[in-house]
Amino acid sequence: MTPTLASLAEARGISVAPATTQVAELRLAGPGACPWVYRIRVDEDVPQRMVEIAHREAERSIAALAMVGEEEQSRPLADGTVHVGAFAYRGPRTGRVTRTGEIYTSAATIGPASPNAACFDRSWDPVEDALALGWPRLPSRLTAVGESFLGASVEGRCGRLACLDPTDEQSGVAYERPCVVPSWQERLVGIAELGPSRERVAELNGTWSDGHPPERGVWSERAAVISVDRGRLLHAEVTIHHNALGITRTIEIDAVDDCPGGLVALGWQPPETPEVAQTLAALRGEEAADSARRRGGDHGQDRH
């Protein structure tokens, strides 16, 4: 039993048991008719010198991300299939206004996802940040416990970090260094069964680094718990270490809906938060409006 799975089960009041197998087919599913809802908590540590010089206050926030599809039941996707669903997001970065849009899922990835969320405290879009940080890229194949594989690529502004000279306090450029950073490195560290229904879950641990010594560079670590049979994220803990600045940013993502196989269905009773209720209401309103438009003859883009 991995420490993350054990602590997750204890903190959420869910029973946990060892799995009967050490291999799992790791694939994502798109959301179905039962909306998947995630609570996103951000907790930062910012040194006082950064507060005084850069007026950079530590963030303590809660946001919510909900997603839904048209299928009655969601199931892991086959290779070459793209599922199109709808999302709603509400949080401090949207001014507590709910944003809606489309979300795309394949057997390996979900998006749109920010290519540089691994190295920046926040990029241009909170939804893309959440999807990039919480959802690891899956191998979409049978995977054994202890097996490592290449995760999502990290690009954009993160590449510039590799060019910085870590010995230069003024962030000078080391021209002999290539401005390229590695992808996430993922590892399947454990499989367990949660709740009375013995839902099979897999824990994946991921790491990313800009290539500099840890005490001077930027590096990220993630523990993600995935439902094997349903292909959905249940829980993720992500920490981004900006060691040159002394900033640590922690993001915790939890499934708070009552869909089959989710943490609530397995026995957790999450605290009620306004962001979750408001985001779910907006998503249902958007879906109702979309259905009305289709009944009126505006079919738009079919979702699969």
C-alpha positions in Angstrom: 0.0 0.0 0.0 1.5 3.4 -1.0 1.6 6.2 1.6 -0.6 8.4 -0.7 -3.3 5.8 -1.1 -3.2 5.0 2.6 -3.4 8.6 3.7 -6.1 9.4 1.2 -8.3 6.6 2.4 -7.8 7.6 6.1 -8.4 11.3 5.5 -11.6 10.6 3.4 -12.9 7.8 5.7 -12.8 5.2 2.9 -11.8 1.6 3.4 -8.8 0.4 1.4 -7.5 -3.1 0.6 -4.5 -4.4 -1.5 -5.4 -5.2 -5.1 -5.3 -8.7 -6.4 -3.2 -7.7 -9.4 -0.1 -5.7 -10.0 -1.0 -4.6 -13.5 -3.6 -2.3 -14.9 -4.8 -0.9 -18.2 -4.3 2.9 -17.8 -6.7 4.8 -20.0 -8.7 7.9 -19.6 -12.5 8.2 -20.1 -14.5 11.2 -21.1 -17.2 12.4 -18.6 -20.7 11.0 -19.1 -24.2 12.2 -18.2 -23.3 12.2 -14.5 -21.2 15.4 -14.1 -17.7 15.0 -12.7 -17.0 17.8 -10.3 -13.6 18.6 -8.8 -12.6 20.9 -6.0 -9.3 22.6 -6.5 -7.4 24.0 -3.5 -4.3 26.1 -3.8 -2.0 26.8 -0.9 1.2 28.8 -1.3 4.2 29.6 0.8 5.8 32.9 -0.1 8.8 34.4 1.7 8.3 37.8 3.3 11.0 39.3 1.0 8.9 38.4 -2.0 5.8 40.0 -0.4 7.8 43.2 0.3 9.7 43.5 -3.0 7.3 42.0 -5.6 4.0 42.6 -3.6 3.4 38.9 -4.1 0.9 37.6 -1.6 0.5 33.9 -0.9 -2.6 32.4 -2.5 -5.1 30.5 -0.5 -8.0 29.7 -2.7 -10.7 27.2 -3.7 -12.1 26.7 -7.2 -14.3 24.2 -8.9 -14.2 22.4 -12.2 -17.1 20.4 -13.5 -17.4 18.4 -16.7 -20.1 16.4 -18.4 -20.8 14.4 -21.6 -23.8 13.0 -23.3 -23.2 9.3 -22.9 -25.2 7.6 -20.1 -22.1 5.8 -18.9 -18.4 6.8 -19.2 -15.8 4.2 -20.0 -12.1 4.2 -20.9 -11.5 5.3 -24.4 -10.1 3.3 -27.3 -7.0 4.5 -29.1 -7.7 7.1 -31.7 -11.0 8.2 -30.1 -11.5 11.8 -28.9 -14.4 12.5 -26.6 -15.8 16.0 -26.6 -17.6 17.2 -23.4 -18.5 20.5 -21.7 -16.9 22.1 -18.7 -17.7 24.8 -16.2 -15.1 26.5 -14.0 -15.5 29.0 -11.2 -12.7 30.4 -9.0 -10.8 33.6 -8.0 -9.0 33.8 -11.3 -12.3 34.2 -13.2 -13.5 36.8 -10.7 -15.9 34.3 -9.2 -17.7 34.3 -12.6 -18.4 30.8 -14.1 -16.6 30.1 -17.4 -17.9 27.4 -19.7 -16.4 25.7 -22.7 -15.5 22.3 -24.3 -13.2 19.7 -23.0 -11.4 17.1 -25.1 -10.3 13.6 -23.8 -8.4 10.8 -25.5 -7.2 7.6 -24.0 -3.9 9.3 -22.9 -4.7 13.0 -22.4 -7.3 15.6 -21.4 -7.3 19.2 -22.6 -6.8 21.9 -23.5 -3.9 21.8 -21.0 -1.3 24.5 -20.5 2.2 23.4 -21.7 4.0 25.5 -19.1 1.9 25.0 -15.9 4.7 22.8 -14.4 7.1 25.7 -14.0 4.9 28.8 -13.5 2.8 29.6 -10.5 0.0 30.3 -12.9 -0.3 30.6 -16.7 -2.9 32.3 -18.9 -5.8 30.1 -18.1 -6.9 28.4 -14.8 -8.7 25.5 -16.6 -5.7 24.7 -18.7 -3.5 24.9 -15.6 -5.7 22.5 -13.6 -5.9 20.0 -16.5 -2.1 20.1 -17.0 -1.2 19.7 -13.3 -3.9 17.3 -12.1 -4.2 14.8 -14.9 -1.1 12.9 -15.9 -0.6 11.6 -19.4 -1.5 7.9 -19.4 0.3 5.3 -21.5 -3.1 3.8 -22.7 -1.9 0.3 -22.3 -1.3 -2.5 -19.8 1.1 -1.2 -17.2 2.9 -2.9 -14.3 3.5 -1.6 -10.8 7.0 -0.1 -10.7 7.0 0.7 -14.5 8.0 4.2 -15.6 6.9 6.0 -18.7 7.1 9.4 -20.4 4.5 11.8 -19.4 3.2 15.1 -20.9 5.6 17.4 -22.6 6.5 20.7 -20.9 7.0 23.6 -23.4 6.4 27.3 -23.8 8.0 29.7 -21.4 9.4 26.8 -19.3 12.0 26.3 -22.0 13.5 29.6 -21.1 14.3 28.4 -17.6 16.8 25.9 -19.0 18.8 28.8 -20.6 19.1 30.7 -17.3 22.5 30.6 -15.5 21.7 29.2 -12.0 24.9 30.8 -10.7 23.9 34.3 -11.8 21.7 36.2 -9.3 20.6 38.5 -12.1 19.2 35.6 -14.1 21.8 35.9 -16.9 21.7 33.5 -19.8 24.0 30.6 -20.2 24.3 30.5 -23.9 25.9 27.1 -24.0 22.7 25.5 -22.5 19.9 24.4 -24.9 16.5 26.1 -24.2 14.7 22.8 -23.9 13.2 21.1 -20.8 12.2 17.5 -20.4 8.7 16.0 -20.2 7.1 14.8 -17.1 8.4 11.4 -15.9 5.7 9.1 -14.6 5.7 5.9 -12.6 2.9 3.5 -11.6 3.6 3.0 -7.9 0.7 1.1 -6.6 -2.8 -0.4 -7.2 -5.4 -0.8 -4.5 -9.2 -1.3 -4.0 -11.2 1.4 -2.3 -14.6 1.3 -0.6 -17.2 -1.5 -0.2 -17.4 -1.8 -4.0 -13.7 -2.4 -4.1 -13.1 0.1 -6.8 -9.7 -0.5 -8.4 -7.5 2.6 -8.3 -3.9 3.2 -9.5 -1.5 5.8 -8.0 0.9 7.5 -10.4 3.8 9.6 -9.2 5.2 12.2 -11.6 8.2 14.5 -11.5 9.5 17.4 -13.6 12.6 19.6 -13.4 14.0 22.4 -15.4 17.4 20.7 -15.2 19.1 23.0 -12.7 20.2 21.9 -9.3 17.1 21.5 -7.1 18.1 24.2 -4.6 18.3 26.8 -7.4 15.9 25.6 -10.0 12.2 24.8 -10.5 10.8 21.3 -10.1 7.4 19.8 -9.7 6.0 16.6 -8.2 2.6 15.0 -8.4 0.8 12.0 -6.9 -2.4 11.2 -8.8 -5.0 8.5 -8.1 -6.9 7.2 -11.1 -10.0 4.9 -11.2 -8.8 2.0 -13.4 -12.2 0.8 -14.5 -13.8 4.2 -15.0 -10.8 6.0 -16.4 -11.2 9.2 -14.3 -9.1 11.2 -11.9 -10.2 10.8 -8.2 -7.4 12.8 -6.4 -4.2 14.6 -7.2 -1.6 16.4 -5.0 0.8 18.7 -6.9 3.7 20.8 -5.6 5.7 23.3 -7.6 9.0 24.3 -6.0 10.3 27.7 -7.2 13.5 27.3 -5.1 15.3 30.3 -6.4 12.5 32.5 -5.2 11.6 30.5 -2.2 8.0 30.0 -3.3 6.2 26.6 -2.9 2.8 26.2 -4.5 0.6 23.2 -3.6 -2.5 22.2 -5.6 -4.9 19.5 -4.3 -7.7 18.3 -6.6 -10.5 16.0 -5.3 -13.5 14.5 -7.0 -16.5 15.7 -5.0 -19.4 14.5 -7.1 -21.6 11.5 -6.3 -21.1 9.7 -9.6 -20.5 5.9 -9.5 -16.9 5.0 -8.5 -16.1 8.5 -7.2 -14.8 9.3 -3.7 -18.3 10.2 -2.5 -19.8 7.0 -3.7 -16.9 5.2 -2.0 -17.8 6.7 1.4 -16.4 10.3 1.6 -18.5 13.2 2.8 -16.8 16.3 1.5 -17.5 19.7 3.0 -20.0 21.8 1.1 -18.4 24.8 -0.8 -20.2 27.5 -2.7 -17.9 27.2 -5.6 -18.8 23.6 -6.2 -22.6 24.2 -6.1 -22.4 27.3 -8.3 -20.2 25.6 -10.9 -22.4 22.6 -11.1 -25.5 24.8 -11.5 -23.9 26.7 -14.3 -22.9 23.5 -16.1 -26.4 22.1 -15.9 -27.8 25.4 -17.1 -25.4 25.4 -20.1 -26.3 21.8 -21.0 -30.0 22.7 -20.8 -29.5 25.7 -23.1 -27.5 23.5 -25.5 -30.3 21.0 -25.6 -32.8 23.7 -26.3 -30.7 25.0 -29.2 -30.5 21.6 -30.7 -34.2 21.0 -30.4 -34.7 24.4 -32.1 -32.6 23.2 -35.1 -29.2 24.5 -34.2 -27.3 21.2 -34.1 -23.8 22.7 -33.9 -21.0 20.2 -33.4 -21.9 16.7 -32.3 -20.3 15.4 -29.2 -18.8 11.9 -29.2 
